[in-house]
């Protein structure tokens, strides 16, 4: 085995070929008396970037499930976009950290796009919202000081997201 360049006491994750298959291992460099040894611990059924196990997903099944979740997220994003009554709106989603639940993001401006100084959303009366359907949190993540305030609230479904954001839009008109 080649010498490890990681400092003593640190951990890192990498892939190693074990029995002809690419497996995720955690490499730790430890001091054992006078000697320094490298300990490799095989991590089974774990996502590379996180610490929690991915249960019951094989390569093929996981790819199919991911695609179905992505198409579902696209549909929900479209529903969110269609239900908001504002001069400017934009909706998107994030599946970062999949298989964790999808997050949705909505940008809303109280001004029409052609009236923004220098054509920037940030120069208008705008607010950016994030919605996490698993917890029901609807948060204000960014906004203009000219726009009305928005407090963190709960929205359990798309219809509630529409109602809360549309109420904010009416407050700002």
C-alpha positions in Angstrom: 0.0 0.0 0.0 1.2 3.5 -0.8 2.0 5.9 1.9 -1.0 7.9 3.1 -0.6 11.7 2.9 -3.3 12.5 5.4 -2.3 13.9 8.8 -2.4 11.7 11.9 -5.9 11.4 13.5 -7.9 12.6 10.5 -10.4 10.6 8.5 -11.2 10.7 4.8 -13.5 8.7 2.6 -12.4 7.3 -0.7 -13.2 4.4 -3.1 -11.1 1.3 -3.2 -11.4 -1.7 -5.5 -12.4 -4.7 -3.3 -13.1 -8.1 -4.9 -13.3 -6.3 -8.3 -16.0 -3.9 -7.1 -15.7 -0.2 -6.2 -16.4 0.1 -2.5 -16.5 3.1 -0.2 -13.9 3.0 2.6 -13.1 5.3 5.5 -9.3 5.8 5.9 -7.9 6.8 9.3 -4.3 7.4 10.2 -3.6 6.5 13.8 -0.5 6.4 16.0 0.1 3.0 17.6 3.0 3.5 20.1 6.0 4.4 17.9 4.4 3.2 14.7 1.9 5.0 12.5 -0.7 2.8 10.9 -3.5 3.3 8.4 -6.8 1.8 9.2 -9.4 1.2 6.5 -13.0 0.6 7.4 -15.4 -0.6 4.7 -18.7 1.4 4.6 -21.6 -0.6 3.3 -24.7 0.9 1.6 -23.7 4.4 2.4 -23.9 7.6 0.3 -20.4 9.0 -0.3 -21.1 12.6 0.9 -23.2 11.8 3.9 -23.2 9.7 7.0 -26.7 8.1 6.8 -27.4 4.8 5.0 -29.2 4.5 1.8 -31.6 1.6 2.4 -32.9 -0.7 -0.3 -31.6 1.1 -3.3 -29.6 -0.7 -5.9 -27.9 1.0 -8.8 -30.8 0.3 -11.2 -33.6 0.8 -8.8 -32.0 4.0 -7.4 -31.7 5.5 -10.9 -35.4 4.8 -11.6 -36.5 6.2 -8.2 -34.4 9.3 -8.7 -35.9 9.9 -12.2 -39.5 9.5 -10.8 -38.7 11.9 -7.9 -37.3 14.4 -10.3 -40.3 14.3 -12.6 -42.6 14.6 -9.5 -40.5 17.6 -8.4 -40.9 19.2 -11.8 -44.7 18.8 -11.6 -44.9 20.4 -8.1 -42.6 23.2 -9.3 -45.0 23.9 -12.1 -48.0 23.9 -9.8 -46.3 26.3 -7.4 -45.4 28.6 -10.4 -49.0 28.6 -11.8 -50.6 29.3 -8.5 -48.7 32.5 -7.6 -50.3 35.9 -8.7 -47.4 38.3 -8.9 -45.9 40.6 -11.7 -42.8 38.4 -11.7 -42.3 34.9 -10.3 -39.9 32.0 -10.7 -39.9 28.5 -9.1 -37.2 25.9 -8.9 -36.3 22.8 -6.9 -33.2 21.1 -5.4 -32.6 17.5 -4.9 -29.2 18.1 -3.3 -28.6 15.3 -0.7 -30.9 12.8 -2.5 -32.7 10.6 -1.1 -33.5 13.3 1.4 -36.7 15.2 0.5 -36.8 17.8 -2.3 -36.6 21.5 -1.5 -38.5 24.1 -3.5 -37.5 27.7 -4.1 -39.7 30.6 -5.2 -38.6 34.1 -6.3 -41.4 36.7 -6.4 -41.2 40.4 -7.3 -43.9 43.0 -6.7 -42.6 45.0 -9.7 -42.7 44.1 -13.4 -39.4 43.0 -14.9 -39.1 46.0 -17.2 -39.2 48.4 -14.3 -36.3 47.0 -12.4 -33.3 49.4 -12.1 -30.5 48.0 -14.3 -32.7 44.9 -15.0 -31.7 43.1 -11.7 -34.2 41.2 -9.5 -32.3 42.4 -6.4 -33.1 46.1 -7.4 -36.8 45.5 -7.2 -39.2 44.8 -4.3 -38.6 41.1 -4.2 -38.6 38.1 -1.8 -37.1 34.6 -2.2 -38.8 31.8 -0.4 -37.8 28.2 0.4 -40.3 25.4 1.1 -39.5 22.1 2.6 -42.6 19.8 2.2 -41.4 17.1 4.6 -41.4 19.6 7.6 -43.8 22.1 6.0 -41.5 25.1 6.6 -42.0 28.1 4.3 -39.1 30.5 4.9 -38.0 33.9 3.6 -34.4 33.4 2.6 -33.7 36.8 0.9 -35.5 40.0 0.1 -35.5 43.7 -0.5 -35.7 46.2 2.3 -38.5 47.9 0.3 -40.7 44.8 0.3 -43.0 43.8 3.2 -41.6 41.4 5.8 -42.4 37.7 5.7 -42.3 35.5 8.8 -41.4 31.9 8.8 -44.6 29.8 8.6 -45.9 26.3 8.0 -47.3 25.2 4.6 -48.2 21.5 4.4 -49.2 21.5 0.7 -48.9 23.4 -2.5 -52.2 25.2 -2.0 -51.0 26.6 1.3 -47.8 27.8 -0.3 -50.0 29.6 -2.9 -52.2 31.2 -0.2 -49.2 32.4 2.0 -47.2 33.9 -0.9 -50.3 35.4 -2.6 -51.2 37.0 0.8 -47.7 38.5 1.0 -48.1 39.8 -2.6 -51.4 41.5 -1.7 -49.8 43.1 1.4 -47.2 44.7 -0.8 -49.4 46.1 -3.5 
